[in-house]
Amino acid sequence: MRTGTGRRTGRAHRQKCLSWWPDVTQEQDGRLVRVVSVQRSTIIDAPINAVWDILRDFNGHDRWHPAVRRSALDGGKRTDQVSAIRNFELVEGQRLREQLLSMSDEEYSFRYAIVDSEIPLLNYVAEVSLKPVTDGNRTFWSWKSQFDTPKGQEAELAELVAEGVYTAGFEAVRGRLGDPKSSSRSFMTSAYETSKSSAPELPGKAIQIDRYGGPEELHIVNIIAKAPCPKEVRLRQTAIGVNYIDVYCRSGYFDLLKPPAVPGMEGVGVVEAIGAEVRHLSVGQRVGYACPPVGAYASVRTMPAELVIPIPENIDDRTAAAGLLKGMTAEFLLHRVHQVKKGDFVLVYAPAGGVGRILCQWANHLGAVVIGATSNEEKARIARSSGVHHVILPGARSLEGQVMEITRGHGADVIYDAVGKDSFDHSVAALATCGHLVSFGQASGDIGMRDISSLASKSATISRPNFGHYTDTPEKLAAITTRLFDAILRHIISIEVDQQYPLSQAAEAHRALEARETTGSTVLIPDDIQKGI
């Protein structure tokens, strides 16, 4: 076969190229050190862009490399920003800080250096580069480095880098991309070998419904979190997000839950046990999720591990639990369903609510003119503090009349409407020509049957996005959460936890949410943890 550079490779390239070799002995700070070079290369049976999408996230290695427990960026820089520093911990406990020196999307390459390490890899500089293989939709991947070691440790440290970092990384990415030639784990895997026999059942509490209905159907029960199967993870939860989709599940409007069952789709906690095939998580790691299956209203739970993700160290549990589902929703609404740009007129219903608040802050940052439609002056105050330029309140003039006045007859380029039945006709009337109505909820009820010919007067586009379609693979999830965490850490958006209840009071949380008495986000805290707060 030939790589994109025309260089011939053989079958051995699938495993490795050169191992390591000492270059020279020199003195550093009064000690003799050896300068060592290490290089590994392989062929990945996947397109170059698929491999690059994983690797270019400089702070994303904790989601795919089996040696990395958790990672966070220092200083609020972007994950692809030159000079960004990732601060991470290995599964065996050592800490390292590495700085991004260069990155090229055109060349599919980046360089980085270790700036601080508890492992004696001195003056370490590495380069990752990809090339397309011309006789198949595959990728040639080279990973090489040069570094100094204390004399006598060169072989040990070269082997650690070559096998524990590079080869283990090759196999992890190969497995993530579904390459059938992926082999078993090769390094630091003891923490990943948890089995049923070593992880007995774990008791806890949960909120259950036995039949569809109102908040009164939510009641506390004793549960057992079973030992994880090979692709599962067991969590001891510390915070649980409350979302309107939970109301739809409890009432039976959505069929995600079949009573008797535990509602909830968002939580944060600590990994208590993992299945034998789980590679991206480790015991003791802080993680979160916002995905089916339902079951989040619990102090402990066992669930599929695929869409469970590490939480950055500088985002606390309550913020993560309050912001994952709502923040991910805001991300795909603003960047994928409709790409908001500078100068757009953006109308957001419920701008003081959980999703609405994030939408307004983020749209403002993107340069949009943000209009918020809310119910009272107190919520209007919150909306203005969240980046809303113009607030619409109920009054003598219709919503669409106020929008047209604010936009000087142009109308809203995009409307984010989670109200539904009561707002739909007003939203259509408030659109600009060729405007986009994004209906992503129905707090007031289903919009019912509609005659789409009425949209012709505006050449309007209507979307009804489904959260699951944007977040149902690890790759989609990684893209969304990378942008979300970056926005939180750079203070583009803030996640406001305005209501907190003990898990046992979930019914009260639902009553307040449905009565539209809440602002920002609501979280539930397991009762044993709540008592200690």
C-alpha positions, 0 to 999 in steps of 0.5 A, a space after each residue: 500500500 502507499 500513503 498520501 506521501 507516496 511512501 510504501 508501507 507493509 503489514 508491520 506498519 499496522 503495529 509499529 514502526 521504530 521503537 526508540 533509540 538513545 541519541 546522546 548523553 549530556 549533562 543537565 542540572 549537574 546530572 547525566 541524562 540521555 536524549 531519547 527519540 521514540 516513534 510509532 506509526 500505524 494504519 487506521 481503517 477509517 477516513 482521515 477526517 474521522 481520525 482527525 476529529 478525535 485527535 484535534 481535540 487537544 483536551 479530549 484525550 480523556 475520552 478515548 485514551 485508556 491511560 488518562 483518567 481526567 483532563 481539563 484546560 488551564 486558563 480558559 483557552 480553547 481546546 484547539 488554541 495554540 499555547 493551550 495547556 491541558 492538565 490531566 491525571 493518569 489512571 495510576 495517579 500521576 499528573 502532567 501538564 502539556 502545552 499545544 505548540 502548533 496545530 494545522 487542520 490542513 496538514 492534519 498535524 499538531 505538536 505539543 510539549 510537556 511543561 510539568 510532569 510527575 514522570 521524569 520525561 524531560 524536555 519532551 516534545 511530540 508530534 502527531 501527524 496523519 496522512 491519507 492512504 491512497 489505495 483505500 479510505 484509510 489513515 496513516 498515523 505517525 506519533 513521535 517524540 524526543 525527550 531527555 531521561 535520567 541515565 539508566 531510565 531510558 529503556 523504561 521510559 521509552 517503553 512507557 511512551 512507545 507502548 503505554 502512550 502511543 500504541 495504547 492510543 492507536 488501539 483505543 482510537 481504532 476501537 472507537 472507530 470500529 476498526 475490526 483489527 482493534 486489539 485488547 487493551 495494552 496498558 494501565 488496564 487493571 482499573 478497567 477489569 472490574 467484573 460482576 464478581 468484584 462489584 456486588 449490588 449497591 443499595 440506594 434510593 430512587 424516585 419512581 412512578 407507578 402510573 402516569 399522572 401529576 407530580 403526586 405520582 412521584 414517590 421514593 423507593 428503595 433500589 439496588 444498582 446491579 453490578 455493571 455488564 461489560 459495556 455499563 457503568 455504575 454511578 454513585 450520583 451527587 446531583 440530578 438535573 430536572 428538565 421539562 422532558 421529565 414532566 412529559 415522561 411522568 405524564 405519559 406525553 412521551 413514551 420514554 418511560 413505562 411505569 413502574 419506572 424511575 424518570 430523569 435523563 441527566 445526572 452527575 456522580 462518581 464512577 463506582 464500578 465499570 464493565 470490562 469493555 469500558 475504556 473511556 472511564 475509570 473508577 473514582 472519576 467524576 462523570 455526567 450524562 444527559 441521555 436515555 434511558 431514563 432513570 436519573 432520579 436515583 442516588 445510585 444507578 447502573 447504565 450504558 457507559 457509551 454516552 457517559 462523559 468525564 466532567 472537567 475539574 473546574 465545573 462543579 457537580 451542581 453546575 454540570 447536572 444543571 447545565 448538561 442537557 440544557 446546555 447541549 440543547 442550546 448548543 445544537 439549537 444555536 449552532 446546528 439547527 440554525 446557525 445564528 450569526 452577527 446581526 440576526 434578530 433572535 426571539 427567545 421565549 422564556 428567556 429567564 428559564 434554564 434553556 432560555 437563559 443559556 440561549 440568550 447569553 450565547 446568542 448575544 455573544 454570537 452578535 445577535 440582537 436578542 429579544 426575550 418574551 416573558 411573563 412578568 417584570 421579575 423574569 424580565 429583569 433576569 432576562 436582561 441580565 442574561 444578555 437580552 436587548 429587548 424584553 416583550 411583556 404581555 400588554 395591549 400590543 400583540 407579541 408580533 406587533 412588538 417584535 415588528 416595532 423592535 425590528 423596524 418591520 423586519 421580523 425575527 430571523 429565528 425564533 426559539 419557541 418552547 411554549 407550543 400551543 399558546 405561542 405558535 400562531 404569534 411566532 409565525 406572525 413575528 417571523 421575518 421573510 424566510 425566517 426560521 421557527 424552531 419549536 423545541 417544546 410545548 409547555 402550554 400543550 401540543 400545537 395540534 394540526 396546522 395548515 402549512 400553506 399559511 407559511 407561504 406568506 413568509 417563506 418560513 422554515 419550521 423545525 422540530 428538533 429531537 435532542 436524541 438525534 443530535 447526541 446519540 453517538 460519542 462523536 456527536 456528544 464530544 463535539 457538542 460538550 467540547 463547545 459547551 464546556 469551553 463556553 462555560 469555562 470562558 464565561 460565555 454562558 453561566 449555568 444558574 442553579 436557582 432551585 435545589 431540592 432533596 431527591 425525596 422532594 422531586 414532586 415539589 420540584 415538578 409542581 414548581 416547574 409546571 407552575 412556571 414558578 422557577 427561573 434558571 435551572 433546578 437540581 435534585 440532591 440525594 438526601 444523604 448528600 443534601 444533609 451534609 450541604 
